[in-house]
Amino acid sequence: MVLYGLLLVIAGVSIVAYGIHWSIISGDPKQTVMVVGSSFFLHGFTSVLGTANG
């Protein structure tokens, strides 16, 4: 379960980084990519914290 949370954290950071890269290169910010990446990150982060505390 911890590995799943870490995987979500890594995927979230990667998606957000891709969204920032896309925004800089194309000049067209993609808020959907940022929201999805942030959602993955937060879900994974809280999952890891919940597993560590419980």
N, C-alpha and C positions, 0 to 999 in steps of 0.2 A: 504494500500500500504506500509506503514511503517512496519507493521508486516511481510509482505512478504519479505521485505529487511532484516529485523532482522533474519528471518528464514534462508535466504540464508547465512547470516554472520555466524550464528551458525552452519549450515550444512558445510560450507567451513572450519571453524576451526576444526570441528570434523573429516572431511575427511583428512585434513592435519595431524592432530594428529594420526589418524589411519595409514596414510602412513609412518610417522616417526616410529611408533611402529612396523609396518610390516618390515621396513628396518632394525631396530635394532635386532628384533627377528630372521628373516630369513637370514639376511646378503645380501639380494637381493633387492636393492632399486627399488621401483616402481615409476618411474617418472610420469606415467600416472595418478596415484592417486593424486600425488602432484599438477599436472597441473589442474586437475579437481577441487580439493579442493580450490586451489588459485583462479581459475576462479569464482567459486561460491562466495567466500569471496569478491572478488573485485566487482562483479556484485551487490551483496547485499549492500556493503559499499557505492558504488556510488549511488545506488538507495536511500538509507537512507539519504545521504548527499544532493542529489537533492531535495528530498521531504522536508527536513528541511529548505533548503535555498529558495525554491520556494513556 
